[in-house]
């Protein structure tokens, strides 16, 4: 069967890259011809352009009116943007090596409708493709609006990311979702949203990265780090995480390693600002403890059976996905808001966690089997 998936696959985000690979790889293991649609609308990739200027910038109107001012603005920003090239390079390498992407690139739902890729089955998801607080959740393409008649439309582990649909977008989401033949979501909250929209038949499944075994992920990892360290992935520079990391590292005699999206953490002994998806997994796999506010960082700490604690993302209203996920595996005590809640004498019983993951995977595999059997 020819299958096309659509997701946020190329946005220089660890979870986005790894979940896109996992779903593709699993479907291939079932004997299917799978490609990821190279969908890159302006709102997802414009910020990586030399000419990018944020819509909220006080210089935006001046740049729009005068090309010379725009050029000077871009040149002034170039040194800081140039620093991100080292981080982008391993992501591009991962994409080129591991992701099978359509030859044709699309930048809008309209372009997809005009020259839709051919497939028997189209799958949207995972990640926050239906988060209406973001532009992708308002984009008909991520609801498979472009798919021609006769093809099967399904979602896999699609996430709304938030507890409620943005006001004013309820009818839009309802209309789009009713076009799907099969619907699965990642969070319990997602099922509640489907119910509120009167969309029936929704199934809860695990994130795509769980479709591959620990051994399959380990086969990609190239090295093991011998030094004992606490790993921090904090893209908000949360002072509470800083306090916890410093205290624990001092108490245990560990180094502090930090994975950085852009800016380094001053308190870290080692800052890694050029990690791609593979090194991201390597760093988690070798650490003694992982502290973060990252959903997929938490997921991979569970896959590699590491001790971890995860903090809320304070600036965004998308903590429901973390709360639902940890509750599903009876790990809610690992979701903390202060360092006082961290108990280093209490280890995670991964024998129990494995059983709960496997029990939920049964439902995930069953859902995909049902979708794949549809001709």
Phi, psi and omega per residue, in radians:
X1 nan 2.437 3.058
X2 -1.545 2.194 -3.100
X3 -2.194 2.364 3.014
X4 -2.077 2.318 3.064
X5 -1.944 2.677 3.078
X6 -2.339 2.268 -3.103
X7 -2.839 3.138 3.079
X8 -1.526 1.393 -2.944
X9 -1.565 -0.284 -2.962
X10 -2.387 1.035 -3.082
X11 -2.140 0.340 3.101
X12 0.982 0.838 3.124
X13 -2.287 2.296 -3.044
X14 -1.036 -0.881 -3.115
X15 -1.085 -0.731 -3.118
X16 -1.057 -0.800 -3.129
X17 -1.165 -0.764 -3.032
X18 -1.298 -0.631 3.112
X19 -1.242 -0.592 3.097
X20 -1.109 -0.748 3.112
X21 -1.130 -0.753 -3.048
X22 -1.094 -0.813 -3.135
X23 -1.134 -0.768 3.110
X24 -1.037 -0.813 -3.089
X25 -1.133 -0.719 -3.140
X26 -1.134 -0.784 -3.141
X27 -1.108 -0.639 3.074
X28 -1.114 -0.651 -3.131
X29 -1.129 -0.327 3.096
X30 -1.588 0.105 3.049
X31 1.593 0.276 -3.079
X32 -1.747 2.717 3.085
X33 -1.581 1.905 -2.965
X34 -2.103 2.364 3.009
X35 -2.390 2.582 3.044
X36 -1.642 2.210 3.123
X37 -1.166 2.209 -3.131
X38 -1.373 1.344 -3.100
X39 -1.771 1.965 -3.084
X40 -2.364 1.333 3.092
X41 -1.146 2.793 -3.067
X42 -0.987 -0.660 -3.067
X43 -1.199 -0.318 3.103
X44 -1.595 -0.533 -2.998
X45 -2.157 -0.098 -3.090
X46 -1.065 -0.577 -3.076
X47 -1.160 -0.193 3.105
X48 -1.614 -0.014 -3.122
X49 -1.421 2.619 3.079
X50 -1.018 -0.586 -3.052
X51 -1.568 0.037 -3.008
X52 -1.106 2.390 2.979
X53 -2.467 2.242 -3.088
X54 -1.063 2.450 -3.118
X55 -1.097 -0.388 -3.127
X56 -1.604 -0.056 -3.113
X57 -1.143 2.475 3.128
X58 -1.223 -0.243 3.131
X59 -1.641 -0.040 -3.022
X60 -1.027 -0.857 -3.083
X61 -1.123 -0.701 3.131
X62 -1.129 -0.703 3.127
X63 -1.180 -0.641 3.126
X64 -1.171 -0.581 -3.090
X65 -1.436 -0.534 -3.007
X66 -2.305 2.031 -3.098
X67 -1.141 -0.585 3.135
X68 -1.154 -0.750 3.090
X69 -1.089 -0.701 3.118
X70 -1.073 -0.739 3.115
X71 -1.104 -0.784 3.137
X72 -1.112 -0.679 3.090
X73 -1.085 -0.807 -3.130
X74 -1.100 -0.696 3.122
X75 -1.165 -0.643 3.120
X76 -1.163 -0.600 -3.133
X77 -1.449 -0.283 -2.996
X78 -1.022 -0.760 -3.126
X79 -0.965 -0.760 3.141
X80 -1.235 -0.649 3.134
X81 -1.238 -0.538 3.138
X82 -1.095 -0.534 -3.141
X83 -1.107 -0.434 -3.102
X84 -1.390 -0.192 -3.101
X85 -1.067 -0.716 -3.132
X86 -1.072 -0.609 3.123
X87 -1.299 -0.632 -3.110
X88 -1.211 -0.574 -3.024
X89 -0.997 -0.843 3.132
X90 -1.169 -0.462 3.050
X91 -1.182 -0.767 3.115
X92 -1.108 -0.661 3.119
X93 -1.130 -0.735 3.107
X94 -1.090 -0.784 3.137
X95 -1.049 -0.822 -3.097
X96 -1.149 -0.602 -3.069
X97 -1.493 -0.655 -2.949
X98 -1.962 -0.404 -3.061
X99 -1.765 2.276 3.071
X100 -1.674 1.933 -2.983
X101 -2.048 2.570 3.137
X102 -1.060 2.602 3.117
X103 -1.166 -0.596 -3.111
X104 -1.524 2.317 3.093
X105 -1.787 2.442 -3.118
X106 -2.103 2.528 -3.110
X107 -2.077 -0.028 3.124
X108 -2.780 2.840 3.077
X109 -1.102 -0.593 3.131
X110 -1.113 -0.731 3.100
X111 -1.100 -0.687 3.111
X112 -1.118 -0.674 3.137
X113 -1.180 -0.670 -3.112
X114 -1.172 -0.717 -3.099
X115 -2.384 1.159 -3.051
X116 -1.129 2.378 3.050
X117 -1.099 2.634 -3.083
X118 -1.653 2.389 3.109
X119 -2.940 2.797 3.049
X120 -1.472 -0.524 -3.063
X121 -2.420 2.327 3.059
X122 -2.036 2.341 -3.135
X123 -2.199 2.223 3.047
X124 -1.819 2.548 -3.123
X125 2.004 3.012 0.066
X126 -1.607 -2.505 -3.138
X127 1.161 -2.946 -2.958
X128 -1.505 0.895 -3.101
X129 -1.180 -0.357 -3.126
X130 -1.944 0.382 3.127
X131 -1.407 1.794 -3.069
X132 -1.290 -0.074 2.996
X133 -1.375 -0.192 3.084
X134 -2.045 2.850 -3.075
X135 -1.151 -0.581 -3.112
X136 -1.123 -0.508 3.115
X137 -1.292 -0.189 3.109
X138 -1.856 0.073 -3.075
X139 -1.672 2.047 -3.128
X140 -1.002 -0.433 -3.116
X141 -1.049 -0.638 -3.105
X142 -1.371 -0.015 3.001
X143 -1.899 0.204 3.106
X144 1.103 0.609 3.131
X145 -1.102 -0.475 -3.060
X146 -1.435 -0.213 -3.011
X147 -1.140 2.248 -3.131
X148 -1.206 2.765 3.122
X149 -1.082 2.518 3.119
X150 1.797 -0.421 3.110
X151 -1.588 2.664 -3.138
X152 -1.494 2.378 3.129
X153 -1.994 2.221 -3.134
X154 -2.519 2.757 2.982
X155 -1.999 2.671 2.986
X156 -2.287 2.050 3.089
X157 0.931 0.598 3.093
X158 -1.123 2.478 -3.093
X159 -2.075 2.349 2.991
X160 -1.406 -0.400 3.067
X161 1.303 -0.407 -3.101
X162 -2.213 2.958 -3.067
X163 -1.398 -0.434 -3.107
X164 -2.488 2.583 3.048
X165 -1.123 2.450 3.075
X166 -0.958 2.381 -3.129
X167 -1.045 2.345 -3.104
X168 1.707 -0.207 -3.124
X169 -1.979 0.135 -3.114
X170 -1.094 -0.826 -3.119
X171 -1.172 -0.651 3.091
X172 -1.057 -0.881 -3.127
X173 -1.089 -0.743 3.140
X174 -1.059 -0.811 -3.137
X175 -1.094 -0.765 -3.128
X176 -1.147 -0.770 -3.075
X177 -1.176 -0.535 3.132
X178 -1.192 -0.235 3.122
X179 -1.414 -0.256 -3.089
X180 -1.415 2.491 3.081
X181 -1.410 -0.611 -3.138
X182 -2.388 2.421 -3.131
X183 -2.271 2.214 2.949
X184 -2.313 2.501 -3.128
X185 -2.178 2.893 -3.039
X186 -1.591 -0.518 -3.029
X187 -2.032 2.718 3.026
X188 -1.046 -0.650 3.090
X189 -1.021 -0.624 3.112
X190 -1.078 -0.684 3.098
X191 -1.108 -0.673 3.137
X192 -1.171 -0.655 3.099
X193 -1.143 -0.750 3.099
X194 -1.021 -0.744 3.134
X195 -1.106 -0.723 -3.133
X196 -1.161 -0.454 3.124
X197 -1.606 0.034 -3.122
X198 1.063 0.668 3.053
X199 -1.789 2.040 -3.024
X200 -1.707 2.823 3.021
X201 1.494 0.199 -3.137
X202 -1.242 2.521 3.138
X203 -2.166 2.459 3.064
X204 -1.656 2.269 -3.137
X205 -2.320 2.958 3.111
X206 -1.474 2.750 3.068
X207 -0.927 2.548 -3.104
X208 -0.955 -0.509 -3.083
X209 -1.093 -0.381 3.097
X210 -1.365 -0.199 3.109
X211 -1.209 -0.380 3.080
X212 -1.762 2.559 -3.106
X213 -1.354 2.872 3.070
X214 -1.009 -0.663 -3.133
X215 -1.145 -0.654 3.123
X216 -1.162 -0.703 3.081
X217 -1.197 -0.695 -3.122
X218 -1.112 -0.475 -3.131
X219 -1.171 -0.347 3.117
X220 -1.482 -0.513 -3.102
X221 -1.182 2.372 -3.031
X222 -1.800 -0.414 -3.086
X223 -2.566 2.799 3.090
X224 -2.094 2.351 -3.109
X225 -1.639 2.210 -3.048
X226 -1.462 -0.551 -3.100
X227 -1.132 2.473 3.114
X228 -1.426 2.214 -3.099
X229 -2.622 2.694 2.985
X230 -1.689 2.270 -3.090
X231 -1.791 2.267 3.101
X232 -2.024 2.295 2.944
X233 -2.240 1.679 -3.031
X234 -2.240 1.684 -3.078
X235 -1.468 0.058 3.094
X236 -1.943 -0.071 -3.073
X237 0.931 0.933 -3.092
X238 -1.267 2.120 -3.138
X239 -1.088 -0.478 3.119
X240 -1.191 -0.709 3.077
X241 -1.134 -0.697 3.117
X242 -1.036 -0.832 -3.136
X243 -1.060 -0.759 -3.129
X244 -1.138 -0.777 -3.107
X245 -1.106 -0.791 -3.123
X246 -1.103 -0.775 -3.126
X247 -1.100 -0.833 -3.077
X248 -1.174 -0.747 -3.138
X249 -1.076 -0.715 3.126
X250 -1.168 -0.736 -3.126
X251 -1.133 -0.677 -3.070
X252 -1.646 -0.228 -3.091
X253 1.300 0.497 3.131
X254 -1.712 2.755 2.959
X255 -1.401 2.797 3.037
X256 -1.904 2.046 3.024
X257 -1.791 2.504 3.115
X258 -2.260 2.273 2.957
X259 -1.587 2.171 -3.072
X260 -2.001 2.397 2.989
X261 -1.310 -0.770 -3.124
X262 -2.461 -1.173 -3.049
X263 -1.568 2.438 3.123
X264 -1.278 2.794 3.046
X265 -1.655 2.143 -3.061
X266 -1.053 -0.598 -3.046
X267 -1.440 -0.138 -3.110
X268 -1.362 2.518 3.057
X269 -1.304 -0.528 3.139
X270 -2.468 2.138 3.094
X271 -1.833 2.208 3.104
X272 -1.939 1.838 -3.069
X273 -1.834 0.022 -3.106
X274 -2.189 0.505 3.140
X275 -1.361 2.291 3.001
X276 -1.663 -3.023 -3.125
X277 -1.004 -0.645 -3.118
X278 -1.202 -0.849 3.138
X279 -1.159 -0.547 3.053
X280 -0.969 -0.817 3.117
X281 -1.201 -0.685 3.131
X282 -1.044 -0.765 -3.113
X283 -1.161 -0.683 3.086
X284 -1.196 -0.741 -3.088
X285 -1.087 -0.506 -3.050
X286 -1.754 -0.114 -3.042
X287 -1.386 2.798 3.056
X288 -1.493 -0.550 -3.132
X289 -2.672 2.443 -3.132
X290 -2.050 2.162 3.102
X291 -2.114 2.229 -3.052
X292 -2.785 3.138 2.904
X293 -2.215 0.499 -3.073
X294 -1.820 2.250 3.110
X295 -1.119 -0.966 -3.071
X296 -1.269 -0.434 2.998
X297 -1.084 -0.737 3.085
X298 -1.123 -0.745 3.135
X299 -1.030 -0.798 -3.116
X300 -1.284 -0.446 3.031
X301 -1.167 -0.538 3.072
X302 -1.309 -0.736 3.114
X303 -1.033 -0.729 -3.131
X304 -1.584 0.096 3.045
X305 0.997 0.948 3.129
X306 -1.839 2.725 2.987
X307 -1.262 2.442 -3.093
X308 -2.697 2.776 2.932
X309 -2.437 2.439 -3.098
X310 -2.173 2.387 -3.126
X311 -1.844 2.745 3.102
X312 -1.119 2.636 2.948
X313 -1.532 1.784 -2.942
X314 -1.245 -0.476 -3.042
X315 -1.588 -0.103 -3.102
X316 -2.215 2.635 3.133
X317 -1.694 0.978 -3.132
X318 -2.316 0.593 -3.139
X319 -1.432 -0.159 -3.124
X320 -1.078 -0.589 -3.131
X321 -1.131 -0.655 3.117
X322 -1.270 -0.749 -3.135
X323 -1.063 -0.830 -3.135
X324 -1.099 -0.758 -3.088
X325 -1.115 -0.854 -3.111
X326 -1.199 -0.587 3.082
X327 -1.120 -0.661 -3.135
X328 -1.045 -0.585 -3.094
X329 -1.810 0.199 3.129
X330 1.037 0.718 -3.141
X331 -2.127 0.494 -3.094
X332 -1.059 -0.464 -3.140
X333 -1.214 -0.163 3.111
X334 -1.590 -0.023 3.077
X335 -1.759 1.876 -2.965
X336 -2.157 2.855 3.106
X337 -2.127 -0.135 3.112
X338 -2.589 2.781 -3.123
X339 -1.207 -0.371 3.118
X340 -1.146 -0.385 -3.138
X341 -1.434 -0.114 3.135
X342 -1.468 2.141 -3.121
X343 -2.070 1.758 -3.060
X344 -1.307 -0.211 3.117
X345 -1.471 -0.167 -3.099
X346 -1.837 1.981 -3.124
X347 -1.668 2.676 3.090
X348 -1.320 2.294 3.074
X349 -1.488 1.615 -3.053
X350 -1.313 -0.221 3.009
X351 -1.120 -0.766 3.106
X352 -1.231 -0.693 -3.120
X353 -1.113 -0.742 3.115
X354 -1.026 -0.713 3.141
X355 -1.117 -0.702 -3.130
X356 -1.247 -0.668 3.074
X357 -1.086 -0.824 -3.122
X358 -1.108 -0.645 3.119
X359 -1.118 -0.682 3.117
X360 -1.328 -0.494 3.104
X361 -1.164 -0.509 3.104
X362 -0.985 -0.772 3.133
X363 -1.169 -0.655 3.137
X364 -1.140 -0.818 3.130
X365 -1.137 -0.685 -3.124
X366 -1.117 -0.724 3.115
X367 -1.084 -0.825 -3.127
X368 -1.148 -0.648 3.088
X369 -1.040 -0.735 -3.139
X370 -1.113 -0.745 3.131
X371 -1.160 -0.739 -3.083
X372 -1.262 -0.379 3.103
X373 -1.346 -0.292 -3.121
X374 -1.286 2.153 -3.135
X375 -1.650 nan nan
